[in-house]
Every structure is written in structure tokens, then in C-alpha cells.
């Protein structure tokens, strides 16, 4: 009786193994069906190969992996609606097809050449990268991260650097991983991905800028500055890094002279950036060097006459130059009419110099209001009305006051 039971058990095991092997063959038979070079039964092929993949008797069968790689490659290429995660299955199947036997030969050599397996694996890499970008654009950031990370399994196997030819390289992948983590506000992952890129001697200066930005948001300004300076050591002419260093030095309270020096270096590299001139003019004004501050603002306006900041700053500079004159005027005895007249003349001259730039600035702000992109600067309008009045331009002063009253 025991022999009969044992015999039945062995027969049952053989039947199950045969059944699962039949699933592998059924998957291949369904996969082969096509019309006009279009696979017509890919859904059935997927069904059978999934059954074989799930059963322990065939889950490690090289023949199963061979057919599974081909079926899932077809799915990600032409039938992605069948499985949104198909690219992961295709990647895993191709990698398993590259398993080696004791003699170092790939285990699927009976059915598929190693070259064809590698080509299929590279197609998986391209699909992971491109669909990862699609997921990012569709705000599926976790999906994008999973796909980008999966590519790192393929890169060591890409003997012919076919992914590299499409710029699918660690640098680009880590940058995309950082951007997706940025959207998820995952600070630790942002740092990890950017540091990995830096450790690989990235040739992208923006990686250092991104890392600095992460630490700036954490209010770790010294770390932020350290990464900018590391970037500058490698990319000394990169204007984004130079500007960022200047911004950090200002936030950290570095000396005005040091900041002016950095700004001058930046302007030597990029003399078409009006912002650099505007910032340097502010620093120069702090040192009392109004002549050079004025020169920088005029240079900024040569570059961009519509710069609201440059027009406003130049008007403000001229008005600030009246402050010591007004104080001196107030301290002068009324009997010294000649001196009073001289001081009043100098103040009026500065008001006349400031006027066109203040008018330009308020006009720019008015256009922003009309476009729905900004607001009136009430303080500037009030100053403009006062200057008009002081220069005897009563109508213009009244018009500005009317506008101001309408804004209350």
C-alpha cells in the first residue's frame, strides 16, 4: 500500500511539473502568434508566463526567463496598457537571462544569443528613463524614483555603453532622482543623490548649486557656502555659482569689501548682467562711494533700460545724496543767505537728476498693475509728488496725489 501511495505522489509531482512546463510552452506559442508583424495574442502569452513565473517548479527555469524577457519586452514596447509595472518585470527577466552556468555561459544560450539579451536589457533601460520622465511630468514622483533607481541594475551590464550614448548616465539619473525627491520634500534623499553625483566627479556645476540650495533651506549657510566653493574650485567661471557665493556671503555678513571684490570678478566674467551692477552699486553706496555706485547703475540701465530695480535704485541714490545737504541746510543760520541758496541749488539739482528715473520706475510699476503682475509702489508715488511740488510742477504733483488718493 505504501508503495502505491508513493507512486501516486511521484506521479502527482510529475504532473504538476509537466503542467507548469506546459504553461511556459503555451506562453511561447501565444507569443509567436502575429499578423503583419504585429503580436496578436500577447495578453494570453502574459497570462501563461505569469503562471509559470509564480510556480516554484518553473520560477527559476532558464527557458521561462527567456520567454518572459521577450514577452515583457513586447509589452513595454507595444502593449503597456497590460501592465503599468511591466518594465520592472522585463528588466528582471533580462537580468536573469544573463545568469551563468558552471562554464560561464549564459543559461539561455540554447534559445537566445547573449547579444540579443543585452540589447533587450538596454531597451529596458531606455524605457525606464523615458517613462520615469513621464511619471515625473505627471507628478508620480515615487514611480519616477523607482524607475530611475532600477537603471543602476542595468548600467554594469551595458558592455557597449549603449545607454551612455543616449546620455543615460549616473549623473543624469542622480539629477533626476534629486528633482523628484525635491518635489516630495525628501531632504535626506536630495542630499544622498546629489552627494552620489559629486562623488562621481560630476561635470555638471548645477549639482553643487542644488546641494547648496538644500543646505540653505536648512539654514546651514556654512555648508551651503562650502559646496558652492567646492563647485567653484572645479568650475571657476560658472556664473551661477559665483552669484550664489555672493548671495551667501551677503547673508552671512561678510565684509562689504570682500563682496565688492567677488562682484567685480563676476562682472569680469559676465558684463551683460545688470543685476550684478545693481548689487555692486548697493555695496559701493554703503562705503560712501556714490560716484562708482552711480556709474554701476547707469551701466545697468545701458544693459536694460526697463529694469525697475535699476531705475528705482538710481533715483534713490540721488535722493540719498540730498540727506547731508538737507541736514546742513537745516543747521545753517537764516542770515547766511548765500550758503542757503547754494545748498538749495544742490538739492534741487539732485531732485532733477532723480526725477526721470523715478518717473520711469513708477511707470513700470503702473504697467505691471495693468498687466495684473504687480502693485503700485505708494511710497515712490508719494516721493514723486513731493519732488514735483518742490520743482514747481504743480499739475504733475496734483495728478500723482489724485492717483494716491484713489488707492486708499
Secondary structure, 3 states (H helix, E strand, C coil): CHHHHHHHHHHHHHHHHHHHHHHHHHHHHHHHCEECCEECCHHHHHHHHHHHHHCCCCCCCHHHHHHHHHHHHHHHHHCHHHCCCHHHHHHHHHHHHCCECCCCCECCCCCCCHHHHHHHHHHHHHHHHHHHHHHHHCCCHHHHHHHHHHHHHHHCCCCCCHHHHCCCCHHHHHHHHHHHHHHCCCHHHHHHHHHHHHHCCCCCCHHHHHHHHHHHHCCCHHHHHHHHHHHHHHCCCCHHHHHHHHHHHHHCCCCHHHHHHHHHHHHHHCCCCHHHHHHHHHHHHHCCCHHHHHHHHHHHHHHCCCCHHHHHHHHHHHHHCCHHHHHHHHHCCCCCHHHHHHHHHHHHHHHHHHHHHHHHHHHHHHHHHHHCCCCCCHHHHHHHHHHHHHCCCHHHHHHHHHHHHHHC
